[in-house]
Amino acid sequence: FSNVPPGVYKVMAEVVGYEIGFHPVEVPAGKKTMLDIRMLKPLTSIILKGIKFDFGKATILPESYPILDDAAAVITNHPDMRIEIQGHTDAVGSAVNNMKLSYLRASAVRDYLFTKHDIDPSRLIPMGYGESRPIASNMTLDGRALNRRVEFYIMK
C-alpha cells in the first residue's frame, strides 16, 4: 500500500484452505511497514514447544508464559477459532495418573489463556491423552521429553 496515513490498522488476510487471519499493524509516519502473516489450516495440530510444568503437577512454569502469550495473540487474531488443547505425558507412572495429569495440564493452559488474555473458555476445550499418543520412544530421556507436550488441535 502507498500513501496510507499513519495509524493502527486491522489487516485481514484470506487464503483458500486456511483460516482467515486478522492482524493489527501500526503504520508510523514516513516509514515502511512490514507485516509477517502466519496462516493456519483448520483441523491441524500445533505442538507448543517449550511449555513446561512442575514435575508431576499442572503448575505452568513462568518460562512458558511467552510461548502461551504468543499463542494467545494468534487465537485473539482469529475470533472464530476453536481449539482442543491436548495434554500429553510420557509413560513414566501409571496410565490412570498420566491421563489425569495430562487433562489438568491442558486445563491449566486454558485457564491461563482465559485469565491472562480474556479468551473465551468456550473456545478452548481441554483434553488429556496421557501416554496414549507418543510421538517418540519412551525408552530414552529425549523421547520422554518429546512425549511430554501440549498441542493445539485447531477444530475451527
Secondary structure, 3 states (H helix, E strand, C coil): CCCCCCEEEEEEECCCCCCCEEEEEEECCCCCCCCCCCCCCCCCEEECCCCCECCCCCCECHHHHHHHHHHHHHHHCCCCCCEEEEEECCCCCCHHHHHHHHHHHHHHHHHHHHHHHCCCHHHEEEEECCCCCCCCCCCCHHHHHHHCEEEEEECC
